[in-house]
């Protein structure tokens, strides 16, 4: 329970049981946001790993494409220049 919220509600004239329930609900809402933050951090780390894997695979694809282009240029050069 958040005691500051409870005290503020009591001083505003709210009944004690309702003030206590409202303060407890606000405290639980804060806990839910903490759990969401943890889940977001976990998801972010998984995404970072996936991005690194894709980047490394992209480097391989670039090398393969470059090799294929170089091989085609070599074949075409040999066909037309000899």
C-alpha positions in Angstrom: 0.0 0.0 0.0 1.2 3.5 -0.8 0.9 5.4 2.5 1.0 8.8 1.0 -2.0 8.1 -1.2 -3.8 6.6 1.7 -3.1 9.7 3.9 -4.2 12.0 1.0 -7.4 10.2 0.5 -8.2 10.2 4.2 -7.5 13.9 4.5 -9.7 14.5 1.4 -12.6 12.8 3.3 -12.7 9.4 1.8 -13.8 6.5 4.0 -11.0 4.5 5.5 -11.8 1.2 3.8 -12.1 2.8 0.4 -8.9 4.8 0.9 -7.0 1.7 1.9 -8.4 -0.3 -1.1 -7.5 2.6 -3.5 -3.9 2.8 -2.2 -3.5 -1.0 -2.4 -4.8 -1.0 -6.0 -2.3 1.8 -7.0 0.5 -0.2 -5.4 -0.5 -3.3 -7.4 -0.7 -1.3 -10.6 2.9 -0.2 -10.0 3.9 -3.8 -9.6 2.2 -4.7 -12.9 4.3 -2.0 -14.7 7.5 -3.5 -13.2 6.6 -6.9 -14.6 5.9 -5.4 -18.0 9.3 -3.6 -17.9 11.0 -6.9 -17.2 9.1 -8.6 -20.1 10.1 -5.8 -22.4 13.8 -6.1 -21.5 13.7 -9.9 -22.0 12.1 -9.4 -25.4 14.6 -6.7 -26.3 17.5 -9.1 -25.6 15.9 -11.8 -27.7 15.5 -9.3 -30.6 19.1 -8.1 -30.3 20.2 -11.7 -30.6 18.0 -12.3 -33.7 19.3 -9.1 -35.3 22.9 -10.1 -34.8 22.2 -13.5 -36.4 20.5 -11.9 -39.4 23.4 -9.4 -39.8 25.9 -12.2 -39.9 23.8 -14.2 -42.4 23.5 -11.0 -44.5 27.3 -10.7 -44.7 27.4 -14.3 -46.0 24.8 -13.6 -48.6 26.7 -10.5 -49.8 29.9 -12.5 -50.2 28.0 -15.2 -52.1 26.4 -12.6 -54.4 29.7 -10.9 -55.0 31.4 -14.2 -55.8 28.6 -15.0 -58.2 28.9 -11.7 -60.0 32.7 -12.0 -60.2 32.4 -15.5 -61.6 29.8 -14.3 -64.3 32.1 -11.4 -65.3 35.0 -13.8 -65.6 33.0 -16.2 -67.8 31.7 -13.4 -70.0 35.1 -11.9 -70.3 36.6 -15.2 -71.4 33.7 -15.8 -73.9 34.0 -12.4 -75.6 37.7 -11.7 -75.4 39.1 -15.0 -76.6 
